[in-house]
Amino acid sequence: MKTLTNLLAATALSVAATGVAAEKWDMPLAYAATNFHSENAAMFAECVNGATEVELVTHPSGSLFAGNDIKRAVQTGQAPIGERLISAHQNENPLFGIDSIPFLATSFDAHEKLWEAAGPTIAEILADQNLVYLYSVPWPPQGLYFKKPIESVAEMQGIKFRSYSTATARMAELTGMLPVQVEAAELSQALATGVAESFISSGATGYDRKVWEHLTHFYEVDAWLPRNIVFANADAWNGLDEATRTAMTDCAAEAKTRGLQMSKDYTQFTLDGLKEGGMTVGRAGDALVEELKVIGETMTTEWLESAGDQGAAIVDAYKAMQ
C-alpha cells in the first residue's frame, strides 16, 4: 500500500512539473515492423512524441487490430489513430478504389497526380465517417506472384488468388482465378498451407513476407499503386488543443514526403531482394500484358459506372493533368 501511495505521489509530481499528463495514442498498423510504411509511421510517432504531450505508440503486424478491423476501430474510438490500405474498403464507397483502377496510373508521378485530383474528395468522405485524414503514402507498382511460369491469362485458370480488395477479387474473377481474402499479416501462412497460390502486390509485400519460400515468379505489370492512409478519430482529434493538432499536422506532412521517397527507394531494393531469394523477376510478356489491359478496361468501365459523376470528374481532372 505504501508503494502504491508513493507511486501515485510521484505521478502527481510529474504531472505538476509538466503541467499536463501525456495522453497515450495507440496506432494499429497492418504490416510488419520492417515494412517501409510501418517504419515511416514509427518516425511519424517519434516526431509527434517529440513535439507534443501525446505519446503515440505504433502496433505493427496487425498485433492490436487485424488489418480489416483498423478503420472501424478508429471510427468508433477503439483506437485514436491508425493506418489502412484505403482500397480495401471499396465495398463501402467506390471512390476508395480510385487508386486501384488497372493501368490508369502506373508510375509514381502519375499516381501523385491522380491523388492530387482524388485526395480532397477522399478526405471529405472520411470526415463524414468520423475520421480526420492526416497523410497517405503509395505502395510501389503492383505485380503478379505465381508458383509457376505464366504466359497467358488462360494459364491462370483455377489458381487460388489472394485478394485484399474489391479490385483484386474482381481481377481474380475475370482471369478465372479463385479469390481468397487474406490480410497481409496472414499471407505467409496462407501460402505455406496452400490457401493461396498467387497474388498481386508490390515487391515490398513479397520481400517482407519472404514469399520465395513458397512462390517462384514475380511479373512486373505496374497495374496500379494502392495507397495507405493514416487517419485519426475525429472526436479524439478535436479533443486536442490547437498547438498539438498543428504539430501533428506538421509531422504528417513530413511523413507524406518521406514516405513517398521511401516507397520509390524500396521498389528496386525489394525486387533485388526477391531475386536474391531465388525468384524469377522481370517484366511480364507482351501477350500477357495486353490480355491484362483488356481486363483492366472492363474493370475501369465497371468502376466508373459504380462511382458515378463524382468518380468520372476525378478521372477527368487527373487526365487533364497529363
C-alpha positions as CSV (number, residue, x, y, z in Angstrom):
1,M,0.0,0.0,0.0
2,K,2.9,2.3,0.8
3,T,4.5,1.6,-2.5
4,L,1.2,2.4,-4.4
5,T,0.9,5.7,-2.4
6,N,4.5,6.6,-3.3
7,L,3.8,5.8,-7.0
8,L,0.7,7.9,-7.1
9,A,2.6,10.8,-5.4
10,A,5.4,10.5,-7.9
11,T,2.9,10.6,-10.8
12,A,1.2,13.7,-9.3
13,L,4.6,15.4,-9.0
14,S,5.4,14.6,-12.7
15,V,2.1,15.9,-13.9
16,A,2.5,19.1,-11.8
17,A,6.0,19.6,-13.2
18,T,4.9,19.3,-16.9
19,G,1.5,20.9,-16.5
20,V,-0.2,18.1,-18.4
21,A,-0.2,14.3,-18.4
22,A,0.9,12.6,-21.6
23,E,-2.0,11.2,-23.5
24,K,-1.3,7.8,-25.0
25,W,-2.4,7.2,-28.6
26,D,-2.2,3.6,-29.8
27,M,-1.7,3.3,-33.6
28,P,-2.6,-0.1,-35.1
29,L,-0.7,-1.0,-38.4
30,A,-1.4,-4.0,-40.6
31,Y,2.1,-4.5,-41.9
32,A,5.3,-5.8,-40.5
33,A,7.5,-3.5,-38.4
34,T,10.2,-3.8,-41.1
35,N,7.8,-2.7,-43.9
36,F,8.6,0.9,-45.0
37,H,5.0,2.0,-44.2
38,S,5.5,0.9,-40.7
39,E,8.9,2.4,-40.4
40,N,7.6,5.7,-41.7
41,A,4.7,5.5,-39.2
42,A,7.2,4.9,-36.4
43,M,9.1,8.0,-37.5
44,F,5.9,9.9,-37.6
45,A,5.3,8.8,-34.0
46,E,8.7,9.9,-32.9
47,C,8.0,13.3,-34.4
48,V,4.7,13.6,-32.6
49,N,6.2,12.4,-29.3
50,G,8.9,15.0,-29.6
51,A,6.7,17.9,-30.5
52,T,3.6,17.3,-28.3
53,E,2.4,15.8,-25.0
54,V,0.8,12.9,-26.9
55,E,2.5,9.5,-26.5
56,L,2.0,7.9,-29.9
57,V,2.8,4.1,-29.9
58,T,2.7,2.0,-33.1
59,H,1.5,-1.6,-33.2
60,P,2.6,-3.3,-36.5
61,S,1.7,-6.7,-38.0
62,G,-2.0,-6.4,-37.0
63,S,-1.0,-7.0,-33.4
64,L,-3.6,-4.6,-32.0
65,F,-6.3,-4.9,-34.6
66,A,-6.3,-7.0,-37.8
67,G,-5.9,-5.0,-41.0
68,N,-9.6,-5.3,-41.9
69,D,-10.6,-4.1,-38.5
70,I,-8.4,-1.0,-38.2
71,K,-10.6,1.5,-40.0
72,R,-13.7,0.6,-37.9
73,A,-11.7,0.6,-34.7
74,V,-10.6,4.2,-35.4
75,Q,-14.0,5.3,-36.5
76,T,-15.6,4.0,-33.3
77,G,-12.8,5.3,-31.0
78,Q,-11.4,1.9,-30.0
79,A,-8.1,3.4,-31.3
80,P,-7.5,7.1,-31.7
81,I,-5.4,6.8,-34.9
82,G,-4.5,4.1,-37.4
83,E,-3.2,3.3,-40.9
84,R,-5.2,1.4,-43.6
85,L,-5.0,0.4,-47.2
86,I,-7.9,2.5,-48.4
87,S,-8.8,0.4,-51.4
88,A,-9.6,-2.5,-49.1
89,H,-12.8,-0.5,-48.3
90,Q,-14.0,0.0,-51.8
91,N,-17.1,-2.0,-50.9
92,E,-18.1,0.9,-48.6
93,N,-17.6,3.6,-51.2
94,P,-16.4,3.0,-54.8
95,L,-14.2,6.1,-54.6
96,F,-12.0,4.4,-52.1
97,G,-10.9,2.2,-55.0
98,I,-9.7,5.2,-57.2
99,D,-6.1,4.1,-56.7
100,S,-6.8,0.5,-57.9
101,I,-8.2,1.1,-61.4
102,P,-5.9,-1.1,-63.5
103,F,-3.4,0.8,-65.7
104,L,-4.9,4.2,-65.0
105,A,-1.9,5.5,-63.1
106,T,1.1,3.1,-63.4
107,S,4.0,5.3,-62.1
108,F,4.8,7.3,-59.0
109,D,4.5,10.6,-60.9
110,A,1.2,9.6,-62.5
111,H,-0.2,8.3,-59.2
112,E,0.6,11.5,-57.3
113,K,-1.3,13.5,-60.0
114,L,-4.2,11.0,-59.5
115,W,-4.1,11.6,-55.8
116,E,-4.0,15.3,-56.3
117,A,-7.3,15.0,-58.1
118,A,-8.8,12.4,-55.7
119,G,-7.4,13.2,-52.3
120,P,-9.7,16.1,-51.3
121,T,-12.8,14.1,-52.1
122,I,-11.4,11.1,-50.1
123,A,-10.7,13.3,-47.2
124,E,-14.3,14.6,-47.3
125,I,-15.7,11.0,-47.3
126,L,-13.5,10.1,-44.4
127,A,-14.7,13.2,-42.5
128,D,-18.3,12.0,-42.9
129,Q,-17.2,8.7,-41.2
130,N,-15.8,10.5,-38.1
131,L,-12.2,10.3,-39.4
132,V,-9.6,13.0,-39.9
133,Y,-7.2,12.5,-42.9
134,L,-3.6,13.1,-41.8
135,Y,-1.3,11.7,-44.6
136,S,-1.0,9.0,-47.1
137,V,1.7,7.1,-49.0
138,P,1.6,4.9,-52.1
139,W,2.9,1.4,-52.4
140,P,5.3,0.6,-55.3
141,P,3.7,-0.5,-58.5
142,Q,1.8,-3.8,-58.3
143,G,3.0,-7.0,-59.9
144,L,1.8,-10.7,-60.1
145,Y,3.2,-13.5,-58.0
146,F,2.9,-17.2,-59.0
147,K,4.4,-20.5,-58.2
148,K,5.0,-21.4,-61.9
149,P,5.7,-19.5,-65.2
150,I,2.6,-17.8,-66.6
151,E,2.5,-16.5,-70.2
152,S,-1.3,-16.0,-70.7
153,V,-4.5,-15.4,-68.8
154,A,-5.6,-18.9,-69.8
155,E,-2.8,-20.4,-67.7
156,M,-4.3,-18.7,-64.6
157,Q,-7.5,-20.7,-64.6
158,G,-8.3,-22.2,-61.2
159,I,-5.3,-20.7,-59.3
160,K,-6.2,-19.7,-55.7
161,F,-5.5,-16.0,-55.7
162,R,-5.1,-13.9,-52.5
163,S,-7.4,-10.8,-52.7
164,Y,-7.3,-7.8,-50.4
165,S,-9.9,-5.5,-52.0
166,T,-12.8,-5.4,-54.4
167,A,-10.5,-4.7,-57.3
168,T,-8.2,-7.7,-56.6
169,A,-11.2,-10.0,-56.2
170,R,-12.7,-8.8,-59.4
171,M,-9.3,-9.3,-61.2
172,A,-9.3,-12.9,-60.0
173,E,-12.8,-13.5,-61.3
174,L,-12.0,-12.0,-64.7
175,T,-8.8,-14.1,-65.1
176,G,-10.5,-17.3,-64.0
177,M,-8.6,-17.5,-60.7
178,L,-10.3,-18.2,-57.4
179,P,-10.3,-15.2,-55.0
180,V,-9.4,-15.8,-51.3
181,Q,-9.4,-12.9,-48.9
182,V,-6.1,-12.9,-46.9
183,E,-4.7,-10.0,-44.9
184,A,-1.0,-9.2,-45.2
185,A,-0.2,-10.5,-41.7
186,E,-1.7,-13.9,-42.7
187,L,-0.1,-14.1,-46.2
188,S,2.9,-16.3,-45.3
189,Q,0.7,-18.9,-43.6
190,A,-1.8,-18.8,-46.5
191,L,0.9,-19.6,-49.0
192,A,2.5,-22.2,-46.8
193,T,-0.8,-24.1,-46.4
194,G,-2.0,-23.7,-50.0
195,V,-4.9,-21.5,-49.1
196,A,-3.4,-19.0,-51.6
197,E,-1.1,-19.8,-54.6
198,S,-0.8,-16.4,-56.2
199,F,-1.4,-12.7,-55.5
200,I,-0.9,-9.2,-56.9
201,S,1.1,-6.8,-54.8
202,S,4.3,-4.8,-54.8
203,G,7.8,-6.2,-54.4
204,A,7.6,-4.8,-50.9
205,T,5.0,-7.3,-49.7
206,G,6.7,-10.2,-51.2
207,Y,10.1,-9.2,-49.8
208,D,8.6,-8.6,-46.3
209,R,6.9,-12.0,-46.2
210,K,9.8,-13.9,-47.8
211,V,7.4,-15.4,-50.4
212,W,10.3,-17.0,-52.3
213,E,9.9,-19.8,-49.7
214,H,6.6,-20.7,-51.5
215,L,6.5,-19.0,-54.9
216,T,8.8,-18.8,-57.9
217,H,7.9,-15.9,-60.2
218,F,7.2,-12.2,-59.9
219,Y,5.9,-10.4,-63.0
220,E,6.2,-6.7,-63.2
221,V,3.0,-5.4,-64.7
222,D,2.7,-2.0,-62.9
223,A,-1.1,-2.4,-62.7
224,W,-1.6,0.3,-60.1
225,L,-0.2,1.9,-56.9
226,P,-2.6,1.4,-54.0
227,R,-2.3,3.9,-51.1
228,N,-2.2,3.6,-47.3
229,I,-3.9,6.3,-45.4
230,V,-3.3,7.4,-41.8
231,F,-6.4,8.9,-40.2
232,A,-7.4,9.9,-36.7
233,N,-10.7,9.5,-34.8
234,A,-12.4,12.9,-35.2
235,D,-13.5,13.1,-31.5
236,A,-10.0,12.3,-30.3
237,W,-8.6,14.8,-32.7
238,N,-11.0,17.6,-31.7
239,G,-10.1,16.9,-28.1
240,L,-6.5,18.0,-28.7
241,D,-5.5,21.6,-28.3
242,E,-4.8,23.7,-31.4
243,A,-1.0,23.6,-30.8
244,T,-1.0,19.8,-30.6
245,R,-3.1,19.5,-33.8
246,T,-0.8,21.8,-35.6
247,A,2.3,19.9,-34.5
248,M,0.8,16.6,-35.6
249,T,-0.3,18.0,-38.9
250,D,3.3,19.2,-39.5
251,C,4.6,15.7,-38.6
252,A,2.1,14.2,-41.0
253,A,3.3,16.5,-43.8
254,E,6.9,15.3,-43.2
255,A,5.7,11.6,-43.2
256,K,3.9,12.1,-46.5
257,T,7.0,13.4,-48.2
258,R,9.4,11.0,-46.6
259,G,7.1,8.0,-47.2
260,L,6.9,8.7,-50.9
261,Q,10.7,8.7,-51.2
262,M,10.9,5.6,-49.1
263,S,8.4,3.9,-51.5
264,K,10.5,4.9,-54.5
265,D,13.7,3.7,-52.9
266,Y,12.2,0.5,-51.7
267,T,10.9,-0.5,-55.2
268,Q,14.2,-1.7,-56.7
269,F,15.6,-2.8,-53.3
270,T,12.7,-5.3,-52.9
271,L,12.9,-6.5,-56.5
272,D,16.6,-7.3,-56.0
273,G,15.7,-9.0,-52.7
274,L,13.2,-11.3,-54.4
275,K,15.9,-12.2,-56.9
276,E,18.4,-12.9,-54.1
277,G,15.7,-15.2,-52.6
278,G,15.7,-17.2,-55.7
279,M,12.7,-15.9,-57.5
280,T,12.5,-15.2,-61.3
281,V,11.7,-11.4,-61.5
282,G,11.0,-9.5,-64.7
283,R,8.5,-7.8,-66.9
284,A,5.5,-9.8,-68.0
285,G,5.4,-10.9,-71.6
286,D,3.7,-8.5,-74.1
287,A,0.9,-11.0,-74.8
288,L,0.0,-11.3,-71.1
289,V,0.2,-7.6,-70.6
290,E,-2.2,-7.0,-73.5
291,E,-4.7,-9.5,-72.1
292,L,-4.5,-7.9,-68.7
293,K,-5.1,-4.5,-70.2
294,V,-8.3,-5.8,-71.7
295,I,-9.4,-6.9,-68.3
296,G,-8.3,-3.6,-67.0
297,E,-10.6,-1.8,-69.4
298,T,-13.5,-3.9,-68.2
299,M,-12.7,-3.1,-64.6
300,T,-12.4,0.6,-65.4
301,T,-15.8,0.7,-67.1
302,E,-17.3,-1.1,-64.1
303,W,-15.7,1.3,-61.6
304,L,-16.8,4.4,-63.5
305,E,-20.4,3.0,-63.5
306,S,-20.3,2.4,-59.7
307,A,-18.5,5.7,-58.9
308,G,-20.9,7.9,-60.9
309,D,-20.4,11.5,-61.8
310,Q,-18.1,12.1,-58.8
311,G,-15.7,9.4,-59.9
312,A,-15.8,10.4,-63.5
313,A,-14.9,14.0,-62.5
314,I,-11.9,12.8,-60.6
315,V,-10.6,10.7,-63.6
316,D,-11.3,13.6,-66.0
317,A,-9.4,16.0,-63.7
318,Y,-6.5,13.6,-63.5
319,K,-6.3,13.1,-67.3
320,A,-6.3,16.8,-67.7
321,M,-3.0,16.9,-65.8
322,Q,-1.3,14.6,-68.3
